[in-house]
Amino acid sequence: MKKIFLIGLAAAAMLSACNQDKTLEKTQNTKAIGFSTFVGKSTRGADISTANLGNFSLYGWMGTAQIFDNQMVAGDGTYSPLQYWTSDQVYKFEAVYPQVVEGGSVSMEAAKNGGTITFTNDTETDLLYAKSATVNSTATADVEGMPKVGLTFKHLLSRVKFTFKNAFPENSPVTINVTDVALADAYKSGSVTPNAGTTWTTTTEKLPAIDFAENANLNGIVAGTGNGDTDHKYLIPAQGAKYTLTFTVEFIQNGVSKFYNHSVEITDNMLMGKSYNYTASLDATNINPDTQLKPIEFQPTVEEWEGFGEVVIPEE
């Protein structure tokens, strides 16, 4: 059986109620704790960016006292009711997007040194996490000089898509359509402690086969220079994971079609915040998974002329 070799190209991606501590009662200032948000690099409209970040969940500590517990914060850093800086204190903050809600896909075991996120993947939701640097409030009573707390969100999933190239010679009358692109054996849920490293712990449950062909540009791929790619999906990154990619290729030559079904195993150590584009180059050696296509060849021969016979022109 001929194999389709997929080349993966990875690129770094840059990408409630609050328990009020008694010490807050001693504050004399009117300076609210403010937040500014930034999301690491995103390149496509479906991804979460600084411009389209929605509501997220915020957790925060002043010393050992937790002062923010699943506080809803808007993407621009605003929240209500406001809390205020206390002088000469040590603060730590962390946040997760999307917001933690009952029955949602995200839950959070918060901790001032970095909490653990549990996530159920639907392949469409971008999961992000931010942890601020330790913030020391000023020793003055008014703490008017305190800046907004910077929250830089990083992507916690892997972003995956597939590209199919028509590698038949450029002058070939071969056009390719690719349909039914699906990836099986992706993990459905897992947990991660982002501040402690980059490794997810996954459950054994797998998602149904993920449809990558919906809204994809995979029709009419011309020979030589043509290629088509799928939309991207989000996967929980897992070390040593094995996936099965299936797809159907329609081989069209001068209006006549032939269909070939493919199944390819992908083994990869995906990482958080990385993008993976798996590229399949289709030509005569592998478009048929069972055998190589043979070109139609011609061997011209020309029969020899018979000798000239004598023709007598009759007299009139």
N, C-alpha and C positions, 0 to 999 in steps of 0.2 A: 504494500500500500504506500502510495506517495504521500509525503507529509508536507503540510503547510508550516513554514517556520515563521513564527511571529516575533518581531523585534520590538521590545519594549523600550520606549524612550522616556526617561524620567527627568523631570525638571523640578528644581526646588520651588516650592510655593511659599511666599511670605505671608504663605500664605505664609412683700411679706410683712410680715410683722417683724418689728425689731425689738430685741430685748434691751431696754435702756438701763445702762449701768448707773448705779447711784452716784458715781463721780460726775456724771453729766449735770447733776443738780447744782454743782458748785460753779459751773461755768458762768462767766459774766459777759461773754462775747456774743456778737451777732453774725459771725462768719460761718456760713454753711459749708459743709463738706461737699465739694463739687467733683465731677468726673469728666474727663475727656476720653474719647474712644478713637481707636485706630485699628483697622483690620489689615493683616498682611496681604501681600500681592494676590490679586484675582484678575483673571484675563477674560472671562466670559460672563455674559449678563446674568446667567442663572446662579453664579456664585455670590456669596455674601461679601460685600465690600464695605468700606467706611461709609459710602454714600447711601447704601440700602440696608444697613444694619438695623434690625428691629429690636423689640423688647428683649432684654436678657435678665438673668438672675444674678444678683450681687450678694456677696457674703463679705463681712468685714469684722475685724477685731481691734479693740483698743486694749493693749496689754493682753490679759487673758480673758477679758470680757468680750463676748460676741455682741456687736452692736448692729450688724446687718445680717439678717437671716432670710435668704430668698426674697430680697427686696427687688421689686420690678423696677428696672431702669430703662428708659427709652434709648434708642440708638444714639441720640445726641448727648447722652450723659445726664439727662434730667430725671428727677424722681420726686416723689412726694409720699409722706411728709418729710421735710428736710431734717437732717441731723447736723450738729455743729461741732467744730473742733474744740477740744479741750487742750489747754496749754501743757507743754512738757510731757507728752505721751507718745507711745510707740504704736503705730497703726499698720495693719496688713489687710489687703483686699484681694479677692479673687472673684471671677465671674464666668458664667457659661451661657452660651447661646446654642439653641433656642431656649427660651425661658422654661424653667421647671414648673410644670403644672400637673395637677392630678390627672392621671390617665394618659400623660404625654409620653413622648419617646425618650425623655431625658430625666434622670434622677441624679442627685448630688449628695454625697457625704462630705460636707465641707470641713475644712481644717485650715488653721491659720498658716501652716507651713505648706499647704497644698492639698486639696481634697481629691476624692475619687469620684469619677463620673461613670455612670452606667447608662448605656445607650442601646436602643433598639432601632436598627437601621431599616429605612424604607427606600434607600438608594437615591432619594431625591433631596434629602435634608442635609444641609451643610452644618457640621458640628464644629464649634469654636470654643476656645478657652483663653482667659487672660488672667494673669497674676501680676499685681503691681509690685514695684520695689517697696521695701520697708519705708514707711513714712514717719519721720519724727516731727511732731508739731513743735512750734516755737515755745520758748519758755516765758514769753510775755503773756500778759493776761488777755490781750485782745486778739492775738493770733491773726491779725488782719493780713499778714503777708503770705498766708498759706495758699499755694497754687492749687489748681485742680489736679486730682489724682489721674495719672495717665494709665489707661487700660489698653494694651496692645493685644488684640486677639489673634490667635494662631489656629490654623486649620488642623483638626485632629484626625481626619479621614484621608484616604487615598482617592484620587480622582482618576477615572479610567475611561478610555474610549478606544475605538478600533478604526483603523484605516485600511482600505482595500485598494490595491493598485492593479491596473491592467497593464501587465508587462509584456504583452504580445508586441511584436514589431510595430513601429509607428504607422507603417503603410498597410497594416493588416486590416481586413474588413471585420474584425472581431469587436463586438461590444459586450460588456458584462453588466448584469444586474445582480446585486447581492440582497438576499432577503432572509428573514427568520434568524437574525443574529441574536443569539441568546447565550448568557453565561450562567452556568450552574455551579453550585457548591460554594457560594459566597456566604460568609457568616452573618447570622441574623442579629446577634447581640453580643455585647462584651463590656468590659470595664477597663478604665485606664486612669492612672494618676499622673497627669501631664507634667507636674513639677518635678516628678521623680525620674522621668526618662521618657522613652518613646515606644515602649512595648505595651501592646494590648493583651488582655486576657480574654479569650473568647469562650463562649459556650459551644456546645456541640451542635446546636440546632442550626440548620442551614436555611437560607432563603429559597423560595421557588426560583426557577430559572429567570434571570433578569433579561427583559426585552430591551435590546439595544437598537433595534431597527425602527422603532417608532420615531417618526419625524426625521429620519435619517436621509442623507443625500447619497444614495447608493444605486441609483438607476442611471443607465446610459453612460457607463464608464468607458471611455474610448481607449483604443489601443495606444500604447507608447507613453503618453503623458497623462492619461486620465487616472483620477483616483477619487474615492468617495469616503467620507468618514461618518461615524455615528455620533449621536449626542454623547455627552459624558455622564457617568453615574458616580456615586460615592460608595466606596467599599470600606468596611472595617479592615485596617491593615493587619495582616497576620503573617508571622514568620513561617516559611515552609508550606504555605497554603497551596493546594492544588485545585485548579478550576478546570471546567470543561467548557470550551467554546464550540458552539454549533452554528452553522450557517449554510445557506443554499446559494449556489452560484448558477445563474442562467447564462449560458454561453450562446451568444447570438452571432451567427455568421450569415450575412446576406439575407437577413430576415428569418432564418431557420434557427429554432431554439433547441438546446439540449440542457438538461438540469443535472447538477451534481451536488450531492449532500456531503458536507464535511463535518468532522468532529476532531477537535484539537485539544490536547491537554496543555495547560499553562501552569508552570510551577514558578512562583516568584516570592521574594521577601519584600513585600510592599511596606512602605514607611509612611508615617504621618506627614501630611503637608506636601506630599509628592504627587506629581501628575505622570500618568503612564499612558502612552499611546502605542498600542500594539499594532504593528503594520504587517499585512499579508500581501506579498507580491505574487500575483497569479499569472501563470504562463502555461505553455504547452506541457511542461514537465510535471505540473501539480494541480491543474484545474480539475482534472479527473483524479479522484483519490485512489483509484484502482490501477490505473495504467497511464503511461505517457501518451499524449495525443501524437498521432503520426501525421505529418503534413501530407497533403495531396500532392504527389509528385508526378511528373510526366517525363516519359522518355521518347522523344520524337524520332521517328525513322521515316525515311522517304524512299519509296520504291523507285528503282532505277527506271529511267525512260527506256521504252523499247526502241529499237533501232528504227531509223527512218525507212519505211517501205517505199518502193518505187511506185509512183502513181502516174499512169499514162493519161495525158489529156486527150480526150477523143477529138478527132478532126470533125469539123462541121461538114 
